[in-house]
């Protein structure tokens, strides 16, 4: 299998040539919806973890959680779009991202509003750690499958893995009632801030190709 046969961003790879040859115009790609939704949710999560421009927990959650919830719904829409086009990879990727943002929003809403009972702080941290661990395991498996995809996807999932790993460690080692955050948390937040940059790069590449331009460089696969 060659790099041009990889079923990733099919419109990005071929729509420009088809349009210039007069054979077939570019068709809309699910990434036009999925990538900006992913990037926006990741940016909202990064702001949430830093408590940017807020002073209390409720005010910190007021903007990010609705954004992440809606982006999760948009990602499920992109999943259906990709599946109807027979694009299994994008359907898988957007479906997992959508499930993560929706389940994360439910977890935070549930803990804040005591949907799961009046849990003490250690129990809440344990629930968060278990949630992160499950997603870390799944995303690690997905990362191993990106060897046959353009390198930018491998980079994206490596950043996701590192972010989840640092968040898991931070939640696991935090002491109840202790002031400040564990020393490793800032590294995870830095990685999370890079996620929207990659997502927007992929979105810009998809949109530019759809409008008749060229695909941005995404790197050759590690394995053909």
Beta strands, then each sheet from edge to edge (+ up, - down):
end
